[in-house]
Amino acid sequence: MTTPDPTDLPLGFRDRVLALVARIPPGRVMTYGQLALLAGQPGAARQAGFVLNSLMGGTDLPWQRVINAQGRVSTHKLGFGDVQQKLLEAEGVVFDASGRCDLKARQWWPDEDRNAPPEPMLGMLPPRRNGPQDA
């Protein structure tokens, strides 16, 4: 049995999520589903939330900039909802009386193609292999 080449292994979902969150500019937001999609796991919004939940309170990453698809904070059950909303409001994000922000105005997409890896990860990707001739 041979040891796999590390460049053949995919980057971890958690690392991709964190790289994306680090890039969200102040005053802008991403949704959990959008984060999962861009991290290469469409439909894994809940898992993206679990990644962020593991960081709450112990990181410099702007975790507060990730909200649900309705434009609301979803961290109230965890005890961070008021904190998250206040942090976003301090960045200029406005919430209406129902607790929603205007996603059309505030949602952020990276400049890259939506299926491309986020910019900080480009240097970390293994080289593409086209076929047996590249082996």
VEXMITOR-574468 format. One record per residue (C-alpha): residue number from 1; residue in three letters; z, x, y. Coordinates in pm, 1 decimal. Last residue first. Layout:
N
[gudo NUM, ALA, [Z, X, Y]];
...
% end
This chain:
135
[gudo 135, ALA, [-1393.9, 159.8, 1110.0]];
[gudo 134, ASP, [-1643.4, 83.1, 1388.1]];
[gudo 133, GLN, [-1942.5, 63.0, 1149.1]];
[gudo 132, PRO, [-1749.2, -192.8, 945.1]];
[gudo 131, GLY, [-1764.4, -450.0, 1224.7]];
[gudo 130, ASN, [-1729.5, -513.4, 1594.1]];
[gudo 129, ARG, [-1381.4, -377.9, 1645.0]];
[gudo 128, ARG, [-1222.7, -451.2, 1976.2]];
[gudo 127, PRO, [-983.5, -186.1, 2105.6]];
[gudo 126, PRO, [-617.9, -288.1, 2086.3]];
[gudo 125, LEU, [-481.6, -468.8, 2390.1]];
[gudo 124, MET, [-209.7, -301.1, 2593.0]];
[gudo 123, GLY, [-425.3, -204.2, 2889.6]];
[gudo 122, LEU, [-530.6, -565.6, 2940.5]];
[gudo 121, MET, [-174.2, -694.2, 2917.6]];
[gudo 120, PRO, [-85.7, -665.5, 3286.0]];
[gudo 119, GLU, [-400.7, -869.5, 3370.1]];
[gudo 118, PRO, [-322.5, -1178.8, 3167.0]];
[gudo 117, PRO, [-534.5, -1215.2, 2853.9]];
[gudo 116, ALA, [-861.6, -1400.5, 2895.5]];
[gudo 115, ASN, [-902.7, -1765.3, 2795.3]];
[gudo 114, ARG, [-844.2, -1900.3, 3145.3]];
[gudo 113, ASP, [-1088.0, -1646.6, 3289.5]];
[gudo 112, GLU, [-890.7, -1416.1, 3511.6]];
[gudo 111, ASP, [-757.4, -1509.4, 3854.2]];
[gudo 110, PRO, [-435.3, -1637.6, 3700.0]];
[gudo 109, TRP, [-375.5, -2010.8, 3742.9]];
[gudo 108, TRP, [-106.7, -2149.0, 3971.8]];
[gudo 107, GLN, [0.5, -2509.6, 4010.0]];
[gudo 106, ARG, [134.9, -2584.8, 4357.7]];
[gudo 105, ALA, [-114.8, -2814.5, 4532.6]];
[gudo 104, LYS, [-245.5, -3008.1, 4233.8]];
[gudo 103, LEU, [100.9, -2990.9, 4078.3]];
[gudo 102, ASP, [254.7, -3182.5, 4368.5]];
[gudo 101, CYS, [626.6, -3159.2, 4297.1]];
[gudo 100, ARG, [818.6, -3430.7, 4119.2]];
[gudo 99, GLY, [1187.2, -3519.6, 4149.5]];
[gudo 98, SER, [1144.8, -3896.8, 4187.0]];
[gudo 97, ALA, [1223.4, -3876.3, 4560.1]];
[gudo 96, ASP, [950.9, -3613.7, 4608.3]];
[gudo 95, PHE, [989.3, -3241.3, 4542.0]];
[gudo 94, VAL, [865.2, -2975.4, 4784.9]];
[gudo 93, VAL, [802.4, -2615.5, 4676.9]];
[gudo 92, GLY, [863.5, -2386.1, 4974.7]];
[gudo 91, GLU, [1020.1, -2087.6, 4798.1]];
[gudo 90, ALA, [1372.5, -2213.1, 4876.7]];
[gudo 89, GLU, [1262.9, -2544.5, 4723.1]];
[gudo 88, LEU, [1181.9, -2359.0, 4401.1]];
[gudo 87, LEU, [1525.9, -2198.2, 4387.1]];
[gudo 86, LYS, [1690.7, -2533.5, 4464.7]];
[gudo 85, GLN, [1494.2, -2705.7, 4186.7]];
[gudo 84, GLN, [1588.5, -2440.4, 3932.6]];
[gudo 83, VAL, [1956.5, -2443.3, 4028.9]];
[gudo 82, ASP, [1970.6, -2822.8, 4011.3]];
[gudo 81, GLY, [1807.4, -2819.8, 3669.6]];
[gudo 80, PHE, [2003.1, -2525.4, 3524.1]];
[gudo 79, GLY, [2266.7, -2707.5, 3318.6]];
[gudo 78, LEU, [2070.8, -2694.9, 2994.0]];
[gudo 77, LYS, [2007.4, -3068.4, 2994.4]];
[gudo 76, HIS, [1887.2, -3038.8, 3355.9]];
[gudo 75, THR, [1631.0, -2771.0, 3263.7]];
[gudo 74, SER, [1325.1, -2989.9, 3274.5]];
[gudo 73, VAL, [1211.9, -2935.9, 3632.7]];
[gudo 72, ARG, [946.0, -3185.3, 3729.1]];
[gudo 71, GLY, [571.4, -3161.9, 3790.7]];
[gudo 70, GLN, [485.6, -3409.3, 3514.2]];
[gudo 69, ALA, [355.0, -3126.1, 3295.3]];
[gudo 68, ASN, [696.9, -2961.1, 3290.4]];
[gudo 67, ILE, [811.4, -2670.4, 3504.9]];
[gudo 66, VAL, [779.1, -2291.6, 3506.0]];
[gudo 65, ARG, [852.8, -2127.8, 3841.5]];
[gudo 64, GLN, [1227.7, -2119.8, 3773.5]];
[gudo 63, TRP, [1176.5, -1842.5, 3519.2]];
[gudo 62, PRO, [1099.4, -1597.9, 3803.9]];
[gudo 61, LEU, [1179.8, -1287.4, 3597.6]];
[gudo 60, ASP, [1484.7, -1097.1, 3725.7]];
[gudo 59, THR, [1673.3, -1181.1, 3409.5]];
[gudo 58, GLY, [2005.3, -1290.8, 3267.4]];
[gudo 57, GLY, [2062.1, -1638.1, 3407.1]];
[gudo 56, MET, [1816.7, -1808.0, 3179.1]];
[gudo 55, LEU, [1640.2, -1559.8, 2952.9]];
[gudo 54, SER, [1658.5, -1726.7, 2607.6]];
[gudo 53, ASN, [1562.9, -2054.6, 2772.8]];
[gudo 52, LEU, [1239.0, -1891.9, 2886.6]];
[gudo 51, VAL, [1133.3, -1811.4, 2530.3]];
[gudo 50, PHE, [1245.5, -2155.2, 2411.6]];
[gudo 49, GLY, [1033.5, -2316.1, 2682.7]];
[gudo 48, ALA, [727.8, -2125.2, 2563.3]];
[gudo 47, GLN, [807.8, -2255.7, 2214.7]];
[gudo 46, ARG, [816.0, -2611.7, 2348.4]];
[gudo 45, ALA, [479.4, -2563.7, 2517.3]];
[gudo 44, ALA, [320.1, -2441.6, 2192.6]];
[gudo 43, GLY, [16.0, -2671.6, 2202.4]];
[gudo 42, PRO, [-226.3, -2391.8, 2279.9]];
[gudo 41, GLN, [-84.2, -2058.7, 2158.1]];
[gudo 40, GLY, [-276.9, -1775.7, 2325.2]];
[gudo 39, ALA, [-35.1, -1690.4, 2606.0]];
[gudo 38, LEU, [-265.6, -1876.6, 2845.5]];
[gudo 37, LEU, [-226.8, -2195.8, 2643.5]];
[gudo 36, ALA, [150.8, -2154.1, 2608.2]];
[gudo 35, LEU, [190.3, -2101.7, 2983.9]];
[gudo 34, GLN, [-27.7, -2403.8, 3055.9]];
[gudo 33, GLY, [185.3, -2612.8, 2823.0]];
[gudo 32, TYR, [509.4, -2494.4, 2983.9]];
[gudo 31, THR, [367.5, -2575.5, 3326.4]];
[gudo 30, MET, [299.5, -2314.4, 3593.4]];
[gudo 29, VAL, [439.1, -2305.5, 3944.7]];
[gudo 28, ARG, [367.5, -2165.1, 4291.2]];
[gudo 27, GLY, [595.0, -2105.1, 4590.2]];
[gudo 26, PRO, [655.6, -1743.0, 4496.2]];
[gudo 25, PRO, [373.4, -1597.9, 4285.3]];
[gudo 24, ILE, [362.4, -1634.9, 3905.5]];
[gudo 23, ARG, [294.6, -1285.2, 3768.5]];
[gudo 22, ALA, [624.0, -1222.6, 3587.0]];
[gudo 21, VAL, [583.3, -1556.5, 3409.9]];
[gudo 20, LEU, [255.3, -1435.1, 3259.9]];
[gudo 19, ALA, [399.1, -1111.9, 3122.0]];
[gudo 18, LEU, [699.0, -1304.3, 2983.2]];
[gudo 17, VAL, [476.3, -1548.5, 2796.2]];
[gudo 16, ARG, [260.5, -1266.6, 2656.8]];
[gudo 15, ASP, [567.9, -1076.9, 2537.3]];
[gudo 14, ARG, [708.6, -1388.3, 2368.1]];
[gudo 13, PHE, [376.3, -1462.4, 2195.9]];
[gudo 12, GLY, [374.0, -1116.8, 2044.9]];
[gudo 11, LEU, [72.7, -891.7, 2085.3]];
[gudo 10, PRO, [-155.9, -904.1, 1785.7]];
[gudo 9, LEU, [-145.0, -625.9, 1525.8]];
[gudo 8, ASP, [-452.8, -408.8, 1466.9]];
[gudo 7, THR, [-338.7, -151.5, 1723.0]];
[gudo 6, PRO, [-20.4, -106.8, 1518.7]];
[gudo 5, ASP, [-227.0, 26.3, 1222.1]];
[gudo 4, PRO, [-89.7, -132.9, 908.6]];
[gudo 3, THR, [97.5, 93.4, 663.6]];
[gudo 2, THR, [-94.1, 135.0, 341.0]];
[gudo 1, MET, [0.0, 0.0, 0.0]];
% end
